[in-house]
C-alpha cells in the first residue's frame, strides 16, 4: 500500500525515519510530507498536502488507487482538513496523539507572544474548540493511538488525567473511532514498539 506520513508541529519528516524504514521493510511504499507553521496558514498547508498526495498517486498509474495516511499530532488536523479534497482510494487513516479536542496547553498559551510567534495560525486554531469540533472526519477505516507516559507527572497541567506530555488521552478521542492507549510520549509515539505493531496490523487488515 502507498502510505503518506505527515509529521507534527515543530517536527520534520525526519521524525518518521524509523517508522518509514519499518514500513518499507514490510513492502509498503512510503511518502513523507513536510511543512512549517510559522509563516504558513493551516489552509495553505492542507492544500499543499492534497497536491502532494495527488502528485504521488498520479506518478503510479499502474498501481491500485488505495492508500493510507499516518499522521502525528497536528498532522492529523491537516489530514482531516484536506480529506474532502483527497483523491479516491483513501483506505486507512491512523492518527498518532491527535488533538481531536482543543488541547488545554494550546488554550492556555494562545495569548502569549512566544507561542504566537512560534506556532502562527496553527497554534491559534488548535486553541479554538469550534475549529477543532468542525473538522471533517474522513469516511474511512480509522485508528487513534494515544500516549499516556506522562500520567505520573503532576507538574503538567492535566489535573492527573492520563496524558502524553502535550495532549491528554481524552483530547485524542473522536466519537465512534477505534482508540488505543499506549505507554508513549507525545514527541516519540511513532517509534514506540506497540504503536508500530498496532499500525502494521491496522494497515494489513482485510487485504
C-alpha positions in Angstrom: 0.0 0.0 0.0 1.1 3.6 -0.6 1.4 5.3 2.8 1.6 9.0 3.4 3.3 10.1 6.6 2.7 13.6 7.9 4.6 14.9 11.0 3.5 17.1 13.9 4.1 20.7 14.6 7.8 21.6 15.2 9.0 18.3 13.8 10.1 17.4 10.3 9.8 14.3 8.0 12.9 13.0 9.8 10.8 12.3 12.8 9.2 9.4 10.8 12.5 8.0 9.7 12.4 4.9 11.9 8.7 4.1 11.2 9.2 4.7 7.5 12.1 2.2 7.5 9.9 -0.4 9.3 7.0 0.1 6.8 9.3 -0.2 3.8 10.7 -3.5 5.1 7.2 -4.9 5.1 6.6 -3.9 1.4 4.8 -0.6 1.8 5.6 2.4 -0.4 6.2 5.4 1.9 5.9 9.1 1.1 6.9 11.8 3.5 5.3 15.2 3.6 6.9 18.2 5.3 5.7 21.6 6.3 6.4 24.5 8.7 3.8 26.6 10.5 5.5 29.9 11.4 4.6 31.8 8.3 2.1 29.5 6.6 -1.6 29.1 7.3 -3.1 25.7 8.0 -5.3 26.1 5.0 -2.3 26.5 2.7 -0.5 23.5 4.3 -3.6 21.3 3.8 -3.9 22.4 0.2 -0.2 21.5 -0.3 -0.8 18.1 1.2 -3.7 17.5 -1.3 -1.3 18.4 -4.1 1.4 16.2 -2.7 -0.9 13.2 -2.5 -2.3 13.7 -6.0 1.2 14.1 -7.4 2.5 10.9 -5.9 -0.6 8.9 -6.9 -0.5 10.3 -10.5 3.1 9.1 -10.8 1.9 5.5 -10.1 -0.6 4.9 -12.9 -0.2 1.2 -12.8 -0.8 0.9 -9.1 -4.2 0.3 -7.5 -5.6 3.7 -6.1 -5.5 2.5 -2.5 -3.6 4.5 0.1 -3.2 5.2 3.8 -2.3 8.3 5.9 -0.4 8.0 9.1 -0.4 11.4 10.8 1.2 12.7 14.0 -0.4 15.3 16.2 -1.0 18.5 14.1 -0.5 16.3 11.0 -3.9 14.7 11.9 -5.6 18.1 11.8 -4.0 18.8 8.4 -5.1 15.5 7.0 -8.6 16.0 8.3 -8.8 19.4 6.7 -7.5 18.0 3.4 -9.7 14.9 3.4 -12.7 16.2 1.4 -10.3 17.1 -1.5 -8.1 14.0 -1.4 -8.2 11.6 -4.4 -10.3 8.4 -4.3 -8.7 5.4 -2.6 -8.2 6.8 0.9 -8.4 3.4 2.6 -6.8 3.8 6.1 -6.2 6.7 8.4 -4.1 6.4 11.6 -3.8 9.3 14.0 -0.9 9.3 16.5 -1.5 11.6 19.5 -4.0 13.7 17.6 -5.6 16.9 19.1 -9.2 15.9 18.4 -10.3 18.3 21.0 -8.8 21.8 21.5 -5.8 21.0 23.7 -5.6 22.5 27.2 -1.9 23.5 26.6 -2.8 25.4 23.4 -5.7 27.2 25.1 -3.5 28.3 28.0 -0.7 29.5 25.8 -2.7 31.1 22.9 -2.3 34.7 24.0 1.4 34.5 24.8 3.7 36.3 22.4 6.3 33.5 22.1 3.6 30.9 21.4 2.1 33.1 18.7 5.4 33.7 17.1 6.4 30.0 17.1 3.1 28.4 16.1 1.4 31.1 14.0 -2.1 30.3 12.6 -1.7 26.7 13.6 -1.4 27.5 17.3 -4.4 29.8 17.4 -6.6 27.4 15.6 -5.6 24.5 17.8 -6.8 26.6 20.7 -10.2 27.1 19.1 -12.7 24.5 20.2 -15.1 25.4 17.4 -12.5 24.9 14.7 -11.5 21.5 16.1 -15.1 20.4 16.5 -15.9 21.3 12.9 -13.0 19.4 11.3 -14.1 16.8 8.7 -14.0 13.2 9.7 -12.9 11.0 6.8 -15.3 8.2 5.9 -12.6 5.5 6.0 -11.2 2.9 8.4 -9.6 5.0 11.2 -7.4 4.2 14.2 -6.3 6.6 17.0 -3.2 5.8 19.1 -2.8 7.9 22.2 0.1 8.0 24.7 -0.1 8.2 28.5 3.5 8.1 29.5 3.1 11.5 31.4 0.3 10.3 33.7 2.6 10.3 36.7 4.0 13.8 36.2 1.9 16.0 38.4 3.7 19.2 37.3 1.9 19.1 34.0 -1.5 20.9 33.7 -3.6 17.8 33.1 -5.1 17.6 36.6 -3.8 14.0 37.0 -5.5 12.8 33.8 -3.6 10.3 31.5 -1.6 12.3 29.0 1.5 12.1 26.8 3.0 15.4 27.9 1.3 17.5 25.2 -2.2 16.3 24.9 -4.3 14.2 27.3 -5.7 10.9 26.3 -9.2 12.4 26.5 -8.3 15.1 24.0 -7.3 12.5 21.4 -10.7 10.8 21.3 -13.2 11.0 18.5 -16.7 9.6 18.6 -17.1 6.1 17.2 -13.4 5.9 16.2 -11.3 3.0 17.3 -9.0 4.2 20.1 -6.0 2.6 21.8 -3.7 3.9 24.6 0.0 3.0 24.7 2.7 4.0 27.2 4.3 6.5 24.9 5.4 10.2 25.0 3.9 12.6 22.5 7.0 13.5 20.6 8.2 10.0 20.0 5.0 8.0 19.9 5.6 6.9 16.3 8.7 5.0 17.4 7.1 3.0 20.2 7.1 -0.8 19.6 3.4 -1.1 20.5 2.5 1.7 18.0 4.5 0.0 15.2 2.8 -3.3 15.9 -0.7 -1.7 16.0 -0.1 0.2 12.8 1.2 -2.9 11.0 -1.9 -4.9 12.0 -4.2 -2.0 11.1 -2.6 -1.4 7.6 -2.7 -5.1 6.8 -6.2 -5.8 7.9 -8.7 -7.2 5.3 -6.1 -7.0 2.5 
